[in-house]
Amino acid sequence: MRQNRLAWLDALRGYAAVVVAAFHLSPVILGSATHLQIYRVFDLGKYAVLLFFLVSGYVIPMSLERHGSLRRFWVGRLCRIYPAYLATILLAAGLTAAGLFRLPDQLRTETTASVLAHATMLQDLLGVRGIVRPFWTLSFEMLFYLLVAGLFAWRLHRFSGWWAGGLTLVAVLGGSRLPDALAGGTGAARTIVAAVVAVVVAGVVWAYQSSRSGLVRLAGGVSLGLIFLAMANGHATRWVTSGSSAQAMLMLAVMFAGTVVYRAEHRQIGRSAAILALGVVLAGVAVHPWQGGGWCAIAVAGTFAVMFALRHRSMPGVLSWLGTVSYSLYLLHLLVLAVVTRLTSDKPLILLGFTVGTLVSAWACHRWVERPGQRLAKIFIATHGETTRTGSIGKQRESV
């Protein structure tokens, strides 16, 4: 059964979501001084996020293979991620109006750039702070989707190992020599770049719905060109989470490392090539100067390896459930924390309110926002045929 096969991924997502939530709760419960002491030794936030990226890198090729076409893939992805994302933005706006949350000042000072950047989910790579802080990882998720789609359009999707290793080498060897704000160093530049990127992404996604193979290939080439955002605009402003373009490239490399694991498991690449690519990524993350880089790399690799080894076993039901609601949990937990801390300063009550509020809101968002979006994608896929040779695997069912 497919669900049993993927239970370990749900469990890993659920675990990572809990770690992120605990990381953001930590300064409130433990105090800022203790939180920072732990952070300087080991960055639990980065640890959990890199786990998420590995899972995405593993899952996205599987999703593309299951859908069999770029059209179906994008319909599935957009209906999967945008409903809860938009609901979170609306909730943040409502809480701000009620005086329980504060939107980023950049939304007021650079409104056009902020709105356009949020429309594409590429805000962190455009120098724009997310309305809710966890939005920054969605920039890398979206860029990864675009890169994977571009590789698929050109039938280059088997070269995951080269991308994982290549991005890592560019990050390590380029280091501080890579520009961090080549296309977003000023407010005016951010507005122009955000507008251009919005048009480009919309055009690319539209082209992937086309039945013309030439147009799909053109869109694929443009998709691949968007790697520029990570390579030269990875830290355009102080408001974004990525510390440099080198760090942005490494995070993409981690996602491709997840794809390497997927391909090696399905014997699409050799074991030696996979080990070499994964070793390069592991070494690159370990030597990068973020908090506890070496230990973080080892912990991420070890956690993923343990769960991968247990992938054929039953997973705890609570972890599987947390994995099911992990996306909503990830998006909403900071809003819950903001509300709870405005209502009380009692730490036990904060802990209780945050835990219950986060779990209930995540369940509700998954039940009434995510699932209807997924049903909408299924209806669209079921009612639209596929005629694009380049955009579809067709009868050959070429493996991705």
Secondary structure, DSSP 8 states (H G I E B T S, - for coil): -HHHHHHHHHHHHHHHHHHHHHHHHHHHHH-HHHHHHHHHH--HHHHHHHHHHHHHHHHHHHHHHHH-BHHHHHHHHHHHHHHHHHHHHHHHHHHHHTTS----HHHHHTHHHHHHHHHHT-GGGGT---SSGGGHHHHHHHHHHHHHHHHHHTT-TT-HHHHHHHHHHHHHHHGGGS-S-TTTSSHHHHHHHHHHHHHHHHHHHHHHT-S-HHHHHHHHHHHHHTTHHHHH-TTSSTTSS---HHHHHHHHHHHHHHHHHHHHHTTSS-HHHHHHHHHHHHHHHHHS-STTHHHHHHHHHHHHHHHHHTTTS---HHHHHHHHTHHHHHHHHHHHHHHHHHH---HHHHHHHHHHHHHHHHHHHIIIIIHHHHHHHHHHHHHS----TTTB-GGG----
